[in-house]
């Protein structure tokens, strides 16, 4: 990571963070933390520019992931979802839930490794309104980039232990949340499907 920084500078942060947000599981957050530690230790990089680079990469990459999901993932689900038990009512339900809670997923997903990679694509697949996605994506990116950069700059090498602990805690919380959502879904699926149909009447192709 440090070698990439010395050769490519801020562009290393932009590119790795962007590719991670696009849906490629690369260590974008690790690059952000490494850059902030390097800046604190050597003062050869500017912390505000590191934050700006990470923010720009996060916004650009996630916007690309969202676009792929919006124009490609949604059509694939409509056409082939029935083969994996995602028929039209269930696809519509997923879209309805993202309309109601997608902002939370996009914003807080920035802090969870798996969601950071795939949340934008899922938001696009669920056809989350573009303006809403953009607002929560931009806000989440600046909070995420600022938080980790500032913490890494202050803590230096100690951040590695802190970030691993935070990732584990957030990962466990995310798993528990997924299990809770799944159990709630199983118990309330039909009621939620009816709510989704009332909110999004008509065939999916017309929505």
Backbone as CSV, one residue per row, in Angstrom:
resi,resn,N_x,N_y,N_z,CA_x,CA_y,CA_z,C_x,C_y,C_z
1,UNK,0.820,-1.205,0.000,0.000,0.000,0.000,0.862,1.266,0.000
2,UNK,1.882,1.282,0.858,2.758,2.453,0.927,3.482,2.667,-0.392
3,UNK,3.868,1.569,-1.056,4.534,1.693,-2.352,3.614,2.343,-3.379
4,UNK,2.343,1.967,-3.355,1.380,2.580,-4.270,1.257,4.077,-4.004
5,UNK,1.268,4.440,-2.727,1.166,5.863,-2.366,2.373,6.650,-2.846
6,UNK,3.555,6.082,-2.679,4.756,6.812,-3.078,4.840,6.968,-4.595
7,UNK,4.266,6.031,-5.340,4.317,6.102,-6.802,3.171,6.937,-7.365
8,UNK,1.948,6.676,-6.879,0.768,7.291,-7.486,0.126,8.381,-6.625
9,UNK,0.540,8.503,-5.380,0.016,9.553,-4.518,-1.486,9.439,-4.290
10,UNK,-2.172,10.561,-4.396,-3.607,10.604,-4.100,-4.427,9.752,-5.069
11,UNK,-3.907,9.565,-6.276,-4.644,8.757,-7.248,-4.792,7.308,-6.781
12,UNK,-3.861,6.810,-6.006,-3.978,5.454,-5.471,-5.210,5.351,-4.567
13,UNK,-5.438,6.397,-3.772,-6.626,6.426,-2.897,-7.893,6.499,-3.733
14,UNK,-7.895,7.412,-4.700,-9.087,7.584,-5.549,-9.454,6.277,-6.237
15,UNK,-8.487,5.639,-6.880,-8.766,4.472,-7.715,-9.203,3.275,-6.877
16,UNK,-8.500,2.967,-5.783,-8.865,1.799,-4.988,-10.222,1.979,-4.316
17,UNK,-10.481,3.166,-3.791,-11.773,3.415,-3.166,-12.884,3.356,-4.213
18,UNK,-12.638,3.900,-5.399,-13.643,3.884,-6.463,-13.955,2.461,-6.908
19,UNK,-12.937,1.647,-7.102,-13.158,0.272,-7.545,-13.907,-0.534,-6.495
20,UNK,-13.614,-0.290,-5.216,-14.340,-0.976,-4.149,-15.816,-0.582,-4.179
21,UNK,-16.104,0.711,-4.320,-17.481,1.165,-4.378,-18.205,0.682,-5.613
22,UNK,-17.461,0.453,-6.693,-18.042,-0.031,-7.943,-18.522,-1.468,-7.837
23,UNK,-17.975,-2.207,-6.866,-18.392,-3.589,-6.679,-17.263,-4.594,-6.751
24,UNK,-16.026,-4.105,-6.873,-14.857,-4.988,-6.910,-14.250,-5.025,-5.505
25,UNK,-14.162,-6.207,-4.893,-13.714,-6.283,-3.490,-12.220,-6.015,-3.320
26,UNK,-11.859,-4.741,-3.406,-10.481,-4.312,-3.187,-10.396,-3.513,-1.881
27,UNK,-9.193,-3.403,-1.296,-9.049,-2.766,0.030,-9.044,-1.240,-0.037
28,UNK,-10.149,-0.643,-0.435,-10.221,0.808,-0.512,-10.079,1.472,0.840
29,UNK,-10.772,0.923,1.844,-10.682,1.499,3.182,-9.275,1.360,3.742
30,UNK,-8.644,0.226,3.483,-7.270,0.030,3.941,-6.338,1.053,3.308
31,UNK,-6.558,1.360,2.031,-5.732,2.377,1.373,-5.937,3.745,2.007
32,UNK,-7.185,4.085,2.320,-7.475,5.357,2.990,-6.739,5.436,4.329
33,UNK,-6.822,4.387,5.121,-6.166,4.356,6.434,-4.652,4.436,6.279
34,UNK,-4.115,3.677,5.312,-2.665,3.691,5.082,-2.182,5.081,4.687
35,UNK,-2.954,5.747,3.828,-2.577,7.090,3.388,-2.575,8.069,4.555
36,UNK,-3.566,7.962,5.435,-3.636,8.866,6.587,-2.490,8.599,7.564
37,UNK,-2.157,7.331,7.778,-1.020,6.997,8.642,0.275,7.546,8.041
38,UNK,0.431,7.354,6.739,1.628,7.844,6.033,1.736,9.367,6.143
39,UNK,0.612,10.044,6.006,0.605,11.508,6.127,1.004,11.945,7.530
40,UNK,0.504,11.241,8.536,0.836,11.593,9.907,2.285,11.333,10.247
41,UNK,2.856,10.275,9.633,4.226,9.900,9.967,5.260,10.707,9.187
42,UNK,4.941,11.068,7.940,5.949,11.704,7.083,5.620,13.152,6.739
43,UNK,4.352,13.529,6.849,3.893,14.873,6.466,4.178,15.173,4.994
44,UNK,4.245,14.112,4.181,4.479,14.287,2.749,3.172,14.280,1.954
45,UNK,2.065,14.058,2.631,0.757,14.121,1.996,-0.154,14.978,2.861
46,UNK,-1.127,15.603,2.230,-2.061,16.477,2.937,-3.290,15.683,3.380
47,UNK,-3.622,15.765,4.666,-4.791,15.038,5.160,-6.089,15.499,4.475
48,UNK,-6.336,16.803,4.324,-7.557,17.217,3.620,-7.635,16.678,2.199
49,UNK,-6.509,16.597,1.504,-6.522,16.058,0.144,-6.756,14.549,0.138
50,UNK,-6.267,13.858,1.164,-6.550,12.423,1.289,-8.049,12.205,1.474
51,UNK,-8.654,13.008,2.347,-10.094,12.912,2.570,-10.843,13.214,1.277
52,UNK,-10.422,14.258,0.578,-11.074,14.622,-0.685,-10.930,13.507,-1.720
53,UNK,-9.752,12.888,-1.779,-9.518,11.802,-2.733,-10.405,10.600,-2.421
54,UNK,-10.495,10.235,-1.138,-11.332,9.109,-0.744,-12.804,9.408,-1.007
55,UNK,-13.217,10.639,-0.702,-14.604,11.030,-0.955,-14.927,10.977,-2.443
56,UNK,-14.054,11.518,-3.263,-14.283,11.518,-4.704,-14.336,10.092,-5.246
57,UNK,-13.408,9.256,-4.804,-13.404,7.864,-5.251,-14.666,7.131,-4.831
58,UNK,-15.102,7.367,-3.594,-16.302,6.704,-3.085,-17.534,7.124,-3.880
59,UNK,-17.659,8.410,-4.146,-18.836,8.911,-4.869,-18.842,8.400,-6.304
60,UNK,-17.712,8.493,-6.985,-17.640,8.064,-8.390,-17.855,6.553,-8.513
61,UNK,-17.148,5.778,-7.685,-17.267,4.328,-7.767,-18.666,3.834,-7.441
62,UNK,-19.250,4.352,-6.370,-20.589,3.913,-5.978,-21.640,4.338,-6.996
63,UNK,-21.452,5.509,-7.598,-22.377,5.943,-8.643,-22.325,4.992,-9.834
64,UNK,-21.134,4.534,-10.169,-21.007,3.542,-11.240,-21.681,2.229,-10.882
65,UNK,-21.475,1.764,-9.643,-22.122,0.535,-9.199,-23.638,0.652,-9.212
66,UNK,-24.122,1.807,-8.791,-25.565,2.072,-8.808,-26.097,2.036,-10.237
67,UNK,-25.379,2.659,-11.160,-25.827,2.693,-12.554,-25.896,1.289,-13.153
68,UNK,-24.897,0.464,-12.847,-24.910,-0.915,-13.345,-26.125,-1.656,-12.807
69,UNK,-26.395,-1.502,-11.509,-27.564,-2.153,-10.923,-28.865,-1.620,-11.482
70,UNK,-28.923,-0.309,-11.681,-30.158,0.337,-12.143,-30.521,-0.106,-13.558
71,UNK,-29.514,-0.133,-14.436,-29.790,-0.440,-15.834,-29.605,-1.904,-16.178
72,UNK,-28.823,-2.641,-15.389,-28.593,-4.042,-15.701,-29.188,-5.007,-14.699
73,UNK,-28.893,-4.785,-13.408,-29.349,-5.730,-12.387,-30.851,-5.836,-12.292
74,UNK,-31.534,-4.686,-12.390,-32.988,-4.695,-12.284,-33.615,-5.495,-13.422
75,UNK,-33.146,-5.285,-14.648,-33.699,-5.998,-15.797,-33.453,-7.491,-15.691
76,UNK,-32.281,-7.881,-15.192,-31.986,-9.302,-15.013,-32.926,-9.929,-13.988
77,UNK,-33.196,-9.198,-12.886,-34.114,-9.729,-11.878,-35.525,-9.881,-12.442
78,UNK,-35.988,-8.878,-13.182,-37.328,-8.945,-13.752,-37.450,-10.139,-14.697
79,UNK,-36.387,-10.384,-15.461,-36.454,-11.437,-16.478,-36.177,-12.831,-15.929
80,UNK,-35.181,-12.937,-15.031,-34.742,-14.262,-14.597,-34.946,-14.527,-13.107
81,UNK,-35.449,-13.532,-12.359,-35.589,-13.697,-10.920,-36.450,-14.875,-10.514
82,UNK,-37.434,-15.214,-11.347,-38.343,-16.315,-11.001,-37.612,-17.648,-10.866
83,UNK,-36.444,-17.757,-11.520,-35.699,-19.016,-11.455,-34.947,-19.180,-10.135
84,UNK,-34.814,-18.095,-9.373,-34.169,-18.173,-8.057,-35.147,-17.732,-6.959
85,UNK,-36.422,-17.971,-7.209,-37.507,-17.701,-6.258,-37.663,-16.202,-5.979
86,UNK,-37.256,-15.375,-6.912,-37.497,-13.939,-6.805,-38.495,-13.556,-7.891
87,UNK,-39.758,-13.937,-7.654,-40.799,-13.610,-8.617,-41.132,-12.120,-8.536
88,UNK,-42.045,-11.663,-9.395,-42.337,-10.234,-9.470,-42.794,-9.637,-8.145
89,UNK,-43.675,-10.292,-7.368,-44.056,-9.701,-6.078,-42.877,-9.509,-5.129
90,UNK,-41.941,-10.464,-5.130,-40.787,-10.348,-4.230,-39.813,-9.280,-4.716
91,UNK,-39.614,-9.185,-6.026,-38.756,-8.121,-6.550,-39.362,-6.763,-6.228
92,UNK,-40.677,-6.667,-6.384,-41.364,-5.416,-6.076,-41.252,-5.100,-4.587
93,UNK,-41.320,-6.127,-3.751,-41.166,-5.918,-2.307,-39.773,-5.397,-1.985
94,UNK,-38.737,-5.971,-2.615,-37.380,-5.478,-2.396,-37.244,-4.022,-2.786
95,UNK,-37.875,-3.663,-3.891,-37.821,-2.268,-4.320,-38.559,-1.365,-3.334
96,UNK,-39.693,-1.836,-2.847,-40.482,-1.061,-1.888,-39.694,-0.828,-0.602
97,UNK,-39.015,-1.871,-0.108,-38.234,-1.733,1.122,-37.049,-0.788,0.924
98,UNK,-36.440,-0.821,-0.264,-35.340,0.103,-0.525,-35.843,1.531,-0.643
99,UNK,-37.065,1.698,-1.145,-37.641,3.037,-1.195,-37.819,3.605,0.206
100,UNK,-38.157,2.743,1.157,-38.402,3.191,2.521,-37.125,3.288,3.349
101,UNK,-36.209,2.351,3.167,-35.040,2.259,4.054,-33.703,2.300,3.312
102,UNK,-33.726,2.528,2.004,-32.485,2.484,1.241,-31.466,3.518,1.679
103,UNK,-31.937,4.672,2.138,-31.012,5.711,2.589,-30.131,5.233,3.724
104,UNK,-30.714,4.501,4.666,-29.939,3.971,5.802,-28.902,2.967,5.306
105,UNK,-29.314,2.093,4.360,-28.391,1.079,3.844,-27.207,1.739,3.145
106,UNK,-27.473,2.746,2.315,-26.405,3.413,1.570,-25.480,4.186,2.511
107,UNK,-26.054,4.910,3.466,-25.241,5.731,4.363,-24.414,4.876,5.307
108,UNK,-25.079,4.001,6.072,-24.354,3.215,7.079,-23.599,2.050,6.457
109,UNK,-24.028,1.611,5.267,-23.308,0.533,4.597,-21.887,0.909,4.243
110,UNK,-21.608,2.207,4.149,-20.256,2.676,3.866,-19.274,2.219,4.936
111,UNK,-19.756,1.938,6.147,-18.880,1.561,7.263,-18.775,0.041,7.437
112,UNK,-19.468,-0.747,6.624,-19.435,-2.209,6.716,-18.820,-2.745,5.428
113,UNK,-17.778,-3.563,5.557,-16.958,-3.923,4.403,-17.765,-4.510,3.250
114,UNK,-18.623,-5.496,3.507,-19.360,-6.136,2.422,-20.365,-5.170,1.812
115,UNK,-21.092,-4.444,2.651,-22.071,-3.485,2.144,-21.394,-2.341,1.392
116,UNK,-20.206,-1.959,1.835,-19.490,-0.878,1.156,-19.227,-1.253,-0.308
117,UNK,-19.037,-2.533,-0.558,-18.761,-2.994,-1.914,-20.022,-3.134,-2.749
118,UNK,-21.120,-3.595,-2.129,-22.288,-3.979,-2.925,-23.539,-3.136,-2.691
119,UNK,-23.532,-2.233,-1.718,-24.751,-1.477,-1.415,-25.218,-0.646,-2.602
120,UNK,-24.283,-0.021,-3.319,-24.665,0.815,-4.456,-25.322,-0.015,-5.548
121,UNK,-24.756,-1.170,-5.840,-25.345,-2.050,-6.856,-26.744,-2.495,-6.438
122,UNK,-26.899,-2.861,-5.161,-28.211,-3.279,-4.674,-29.210,-2.134,-4.739
123,UNK,-28.757,-0.923,-4.415,-29.638,0.245,-4.492,-30.101,0.470,-5.923
124,UNK,-29.187,0.312,-6.878,-29.563,0.465,-8.274,-30.503,-0.624,-8.735
125,UNK,-30.230,-1.861,-8.334,-31.085,-2.980,-8.706,-32.498,-2.795,-8.171
126,UNK,-32.604,-2.238,-6.967,-33.912,-1.982,-6.365,-34.553,-0.701,-6.886
127,UNK,-33.883,-0.029,-7.829,-34.370,1.209,-8.424,-34.641,2.290,-7.368
128,UNK,-33.723,2.404,-6.403,-33.797,3.504,-5.462,-33.725,4.806,-6.248
129,UNK,-34.563,5.804,-5.949,-34.544,7.052,-6.726,-33.146,7.649,-6.794
130,UNK,-32.681,8.044,-7.982,-31.305,8.546,-8.138,-30.956,9.700,-7.214
131,UNK,-31.868,10.659,-7.063,-31.552,11.824,-6.221,-31.362,11.401,-4.774
132,UNK,-32.169,10.420,-4.324,-32.071,9.948,-2.938,-30.767,9.174,-2.731
133,UNK,-30.445,8.312,-3.691,-29.183,7.582,-3.602,-28.009,8.549,-3.566
134,UNK,-28.016,9.530,-4.472,-26.899,10.470,-4.557,-26.715,11.222,-3.248
135,UNK,-27.810,11.668,-2.648,-27.717,12.440,-1.405,-27.108,11.606,-0.284
136,UNK,-27.605,10.395,-0.084,-27.091,9.548,1.000,-25.695,9.027,0.679
137,UNK,-25.410,8.806,-0.594,-24.085,8.347,-0.991,-23.030,9.415,-0.723
138,UNK,-23.320,10.657,-1.110,-22.382,11.751,-0.886,-22.171,11.982,0.611
139,UNK,-23.261,11.996,1.374,-23.157,12.225,2.818,-22.381,11.105,3.502
140,UNK,-22.714,9.852,3.169,-22.019,8.715,3.770,-20.545,8.714,3.429
141,UNK,-20.212,9.079,2.184,-18.815,9.069,1.754,-17.983,10.092,2.517
142,UNK,-18.517,11.286,2.708,-17.729,12.317,3.389,-17.567,12.002,4.874
143,UNK,-18.609,11.447,5.500,-18.498,11.069,6.920,-17.511,9.928,7.077
144,UNK,-17.627,8.918,6.214,-16.730,7.756,6.273,-15.276,8.164,6.037
145,UNK,-15.026,8.919,4.966,-13.651,9.319,4.637,-13.052,10.179,5.741
146,UNK,-13.816,11.120,6.254,-13.310,12.017,7.301,-13.029,11.250,8.585
147,UNK,-13.944,10.363,8.962,-13.784,9.615,10.217,-12.510,8.777,10.199
148,UNK,-12.362,7.910,9.173,-11.218,7.006,9.169,-9.900,7.746,8.943
149,UNK,-9.926,8.786,8.125,-8.696,9.532,7.895,-8.228,10.237,9.166
150,UNK,-9.154,10.881,9.858,-8.789,11.591,11.087,-8.328,10.632,12.180
151,UNK,-9.046,9.522,12.339,-8.668,8.543,13.363,-7.300,7.942,13.046
152,UNK,-7.069,7.564,11.784,-5.791,6.971,11.406,-4.652,7.971,11.550
153,UNK,-4.897,9.218,11.194,-3.873,10.267,11.302,-3.455,10.465,12.760
154,UNK,-4.438,10.373,13.672,-4.143,10.594,15.090,-3.541,9.361,15.765
155,UNK,-4.043,8.183,15.430,-3.610,6.971,16.122,-2.400,6.313,15.481
156,UNK,-2.118,6.636,14.226,-0.972,6.026,13.564,-1.146,4.532,13.412
157,UNK,-0.074,3.783,13.641,-0.104,2.335,13.443,-1.101,1.638,14.356
158,UNK,-1.473,2.252,15.471,-2.445,1.623,16.377,-3.810,1.450,15.713
159,UNK,-4.053,2.181,14.631,-5.350,2.121,13.963,-5.624,0.743,13.386
160,UNK,-4.578,0.000,13.039,-4.789,-1.318,12.445,-5.582,-2.220,13.386
161,UNK,-5.198,-2.214,14.683,-5.923,-3.019,15.657,-7.337,-2.476,15.857
162,UNK,-7.446,-1.151,15.918,-8.754,-0.527,16.111,-9.688,-0.812,14.945
163,UNK,-9.177,-0.714,13.711,-10.026,-0.921,12.536,-10.476,-2.368,12.426
164,UNK,-9.589,-3.322,12.785,-9.989,-4.727,12.754,-11.107,-4.988,13.756
165,UNK,-10.959,-4.430,14.967,-12.002,-4.593,15.983,-13.312,-3.975,15.524
166,UNK,-13.223,-2.786,14.929,-14.426,-2.113,14.439,-15.081,-2.906,13.319
167,UNK,-14.269,-3.468,12.404,-14.818,-4.263,11.305,-15.538,-5.498,11.826
168,UNK,-14.922,-6.146,12.844,-15.551,-7.339,13.413,-16.874,-6.976,14.073
169,UNK,-16.868,-5.897,14.869,-18.092,-5.479,15.558,-19.184,-5.097,14.572
170,UNK,-18.820,-4.330,13.557,-19.808,-3.930,12.555,-20.274,-5.123,11.739
171,UNK,-19.356,-6.055,11.457,-19.743,-7.259,10.723,-20.738,-8.103,11.497
172,UNK,-20.469,-8.285,12.805,-21.398,-9.043,13.657,-22.752,-8.344,13.710
173,UNK,-22.731,-7.021,13.872,-23.984,-6.263,13.905,-24.742,-6.402,12.594
174,UNK,-24.005,-6.389,11.473,-24.655,-6.530,10.168,-25.289,-7.909,10.014
175,UNK,-24.571,-8.951,10.463,-25.127,-10.310,10.386,-26.387,-10.422,11.235
176,UNK,-26.335,-9.874,12.443,-27.506,-9.915,13.319,-28.679,-9.159,12.687
177,UNK,-28.366,-8.041,12.046,-29.421,-7.260,11.388,-30.031,-8.047,10.238
178,UNK,-29.182,-8.734,9.461,-29.685,-9.536,8.339,-30.574,-10.663,8.835
179,UNK,-30.130,-11.345,9.904,-30.942,-12.425,10.473,-32.281,-11.884,10.973
180,UNK,-32.234,-10.739,11.658,-33.475,-10.138,12.150,-34.408,-9.758,11.024
181,UNK,-33.843,-9.183,9.965,-34.670,-8.812,8.809,-35.261,-10.053,8.155
182,UNK,-34.453,-11.120,8.044,-34.944,-12.360,7.430,-36.107,-12.941,8.220
183,UNK,-35.984,-13.010,9.554,-37.055,-13.549,10.383,-38.306,-12.683,10.289
184,UNK,-38.107,-11.376,10.305,-39.245,-10.471,10.162,-39.912,-10.663,8.808
185,UNK,-39.087,-10.809,7.775,-39.593,-11.009,6.408,-40.445,-12.268,6.341
186,UNK,-39.943,-13.378,6.910,-40.662,-14.665,6.848,-42.020,-14.561,7.510
187,UNK,-42.084,-13.816,8.609,-43.336,-13.716,9.344,-44.313,-12.727,8.715
188,UNK,-43.782,-11.767,7.976,-44.636,-10.679,7.485,-44.592,-10.517,5.969
189,UNK,-44.100,-11.532,5.270,-43.881,-11.385,3.832,-45.152,-11.019,3.072
190,UNK,-46.232,-11.752,3.322,-47.459,-11.502,2.569,-48.024,-10.112,2.841
191,UNK,-47.969,-9.696,4.098,-48.463,-8.348,4.428,-47.611,-7.292,3.728
192,UNK,-46.292,-7.483,3.734,-45.406,-6.528,3.091,-45.591,-6.522,1.576
193,UNK,-45.851,-7.690,0.999,-46.090,-7.765,-0.442,-47.339,-6.971,-0.812
194,UNK,-48.373,-7.077,0.013,-49.593,-6.302,-0.241,-49.307,-4.803,-0.122
195,UNK,-48.509,-4.419,0.870,-48.139,-3.002,1.022,-47.357,-2.522,-0.200
196,UNK,-46.441,-3.364,-0.673,-45.642,-2.999,-1.838,-46.520,-2.847,-3.077
197,UNK,-47.495,-3.714,-3.212,-48.390,-3.634,-4.370,-49.229,-2.366,-4.330
198,UNK,-49.650,-1.986,-3.138,-50.417,-0.740,-3.025,-49.545,0.473,-3.335
199,UNK,-48.284,0.419,-2.887,-47.386,1.554,-3.113,-46.862,1.599,-4.545
200,UNK,-46.707,0.410,-5.167,-46.147,0.323,-6.523,-47.068,-0.511,-7.398
201,UNK,-48.243,-0.004,-7.712,-49.191,-0.796,-8.513,-48.700,-0.952,-9.964
202,UNK,-49.135,-2.049,-10.572,-48.801,-2.276,-11.966,-47.590,-3.185,-12.140
203,UNK,-47.311,-3.575,-13.388,-46.163,-4.449,-13.655,-44.835,-3.747,-13.402
204,UNK,-43.816,-4.518,-13.082,-42.518,-3.944,-12.777,-41.923,-3.192,-13.962
205,UNK,-42.157,-3.676,-15.161,-41.566,-3.036,-16.348,-42.048,-1.594,-16.511
206,UNK,-43.185,-1.287,-15.917,-43.723,0.065,-16.079,-43.311,1.009,-14.967
207,UNK,-42.593,0.477,-13.945,-42.233,1.297,-12.784,-40.870,1.947,-12.996
